[in-house]
Amino acid sequence: MADIIVTINDVRLAGHCVAGCRDWFEQNSLDFRTFLKPVEKGGGLPASVLLAVPDNGLAVQVIDRKMARENG
């Protein structure tokens, strides 16, 4: 199975705010500016990258909700 790309829209649809997401990215040394770009321009991040973060509760929730939306 291909690694899904998670975007800021997925974060919003999961009920999280952009400011909180930005803080989480900073705390975990992830590039928030790149994450904000459109996927066509290299934005978003693979789910595997987000799940590799030790404090990945936010990532798990966002990915689970994205998968539920996509799988109906």
Number of C-alpha atoms within 10 A of each C-alpha: 3 6 10 14 18 22 23 22 16 18 21 13 14 16 12 16 12 14 9 12 17 18 13 17 17 12 10 14 10 17 13 18 11 15 20 18 14 13 14 7 9 11 18 23 21 15 18 14 13 22 15 10 14 8 13 14 11 16 21 14 14 25 22 12 17 21 12 10 11 8 7 6
